[in-house]
Amino acid sequence: ETLANLESFVRSAESGSFSAAARRLALTPAAVSRNVALLERNIGIRLFHRSTRKLTLTEAGERFLQLISEIEPISAT
């Protein structure tokens, strides 16, 4: 669940839209929005400014995106 929430956040941040992220993730926009809301609740930080036409990262959201982007996957070697 947490990985899906993080992926929904990253894809939404990249695209600037829950709908575009949903298409990329093969989910509904409501599912992506719910995943991001759960992530925000779990970490206690608002990550996006939401409006009917625009989705933008908050300052905390920008820092969080940068932080998780710096985490390198563990290789299976």
Secondary structure, DSSP 8 states (H G I E B T S, - for coil): -HHHHHHHHHHHHHHT-HHHHHHHHTS-HHHHHHHHHHHHHHHT---EEE-SS-EEE-HHHHHHHHHHHT-------
